[in-house]
Amino acid sequence: MSPMLRVLAQRLLDLMVVLWGLSALVFLMIRFIPGDAVQIMLGANVEITPDRLEALYKKIGLDKSLLEQYMSWIGGVLVGDFGTSLWTGAPVGEEILARLGVTVELLALSLGTAVAIAIPAGCLMAYVRRSASDYIVRVVTIIGVTMPSFWLGIILILAAYKFFPGFASIGYVPFRDDPLGNLSRMILPTVSLALPILASLSRIMRSAMLDALGQDYVRTARAKGVSETMVIFRHALRNALIPFVTAVGITAGYLFGGAIVVEQVFALPGLGRLVIGAIAERNYPLIQATILLVTSGFVVINFLVDMLYVAIDPRVREA
């Protein structure tokens, strides 16, 4: 077996084990949420009797042991059946798919914008280190790191209302219905979510580039007369991307937490608002499926980061 296939097989095995443990952890954590889903479903206007409680427990499967509930749930997940929403009666998978596109679009725009700007910004800060421009950019990035996404979103909405009264800053328009309207409404949420991580990623890129530029192979390239542009973008950048890719993978996983708040601020009908509503309703199947989807996405992203390591640094294949 080639080193590349050996690394891939090992990472896939690790991925399967982590996903299995993750599913069990999510299942148990949901069961420990305070409050009784059955009593909430019956409501305050209905007389709660033992017979009604028992009938509803049996209907939604909560009368079984935890092991039986988990085996039934995970068996359905493996075939794409995430259960039925306790409140709407609709398949959980359909409810998630209806909201997933909004969240994926927001995350993709935010992460793509941050990465596209952070790489050249970090390289620039490393190139002009200790100059006035470097200090200015570093101060700006520190401000960006400490700025909460929800606060920035509120400020952007107020600024848009004051300086651009006709600009639609809240709500969502599907891309297929109105592409320009969709992108215009996603500008402010994207900036709110991207700016803090852009500041963090650019600082990480700067540090990685400074470390790479101090290596012997860079000094050798400069001694041979290689242009500074080639030194930075061909020799130093590839090695600097390894810690940067790690940071991007971790950031992408945690980005969903900020997306939940940003979706609330800008009234975007994404997974964030769906999760908050499901927790308030104790909608177990919907909470389980959504959290499993998000956490699994975090694990898969880290798996892809490991594969990028192999592509960027051949030494990983031989480890």
C-alpha positions, 0 to 999 in steps of 0.5 A: 500500500502506498504511503498516501493510501495508508494515511488515507485509510488510517484517517478514515478509520479514525473518522468513523470511530470519532463519528460513532462516539460523537453520535452517542455523546449527542444522544445522551446530552440531549436527554439531559436537557432540563424539562420534559418534552412530553409535558411541554407538548401537552401544554398548559391548557391540557389536563396532564393525566398519567394515561395521556403521559404514557400514551405520548411517551409510547408514541414518540418512543421515550418509554424505551430504555436509553440503549433501545432508543439509541439503537433505533435512532442510530439505525435510522441515521445510517439509512438517512432517516433522522426521525419525525419532528415532534411538533410539525410531524414532518421528517426531520431531514426535510426541515433541515434541508429547507434551512441548510442552504441559508447557513451553508451560503453564509458560512461559505461566503464568510470563510471564503472572504476571510481566507481570500483576504487573510492570505495576501494581508498576512503576507503583506504584514510579514513583508513590511514587518516593523514598518508603520503599515505593519503596526497599523494593520496589526492594531486593526486586526486586534480590534477585529479579533475582539469585536463580537459578530452580533455587535458588529451586525447591529452596528452595520444595520444601524449604519445602513439604515442611517446612510443607505435608507433604501438598502435591505439589510434584514431578511433573506431572498433565495438565490434562485428567485433573485440572485442580486437581491440574495447577494445584497442581503448577504453582504452585511451578515457576511461582513459581520461573521467574516471580519473577526475571523479575518483578523485572526487568520491574517495574524496567524498568516503573518506569524507563519510567513515570518517563520518561513522567511527566516528559514535557510532555504529562503536565504538560499533562494535570495542568495541565488538572486530569486526575486522577492515576489518569488521568494514569498509566494513560491518558496515561503508561502507553501510552508506557511500554509500548513499552520494557516490551514490548521487555523482555517479548519478549526475556524470553520468548525467554530464558525457555526456558533457565530452564525447562529447569532448572526442569523438571529440579528439579520433574521436569516431562516437558517439552521441557527434559528431552527436549533434555537426553536427546537431547544425551546420546544424540547424537539429531541429528534430535530435537536439530535439531527441538527447538532449531529450534522454540525458536529460531524461537519466539524470532524469532517472538516478536520479530516479534510485538513489532514488530507491537505497536510498530505498534499502540502507537505510530503513529509506527512506521508512518511510519518 
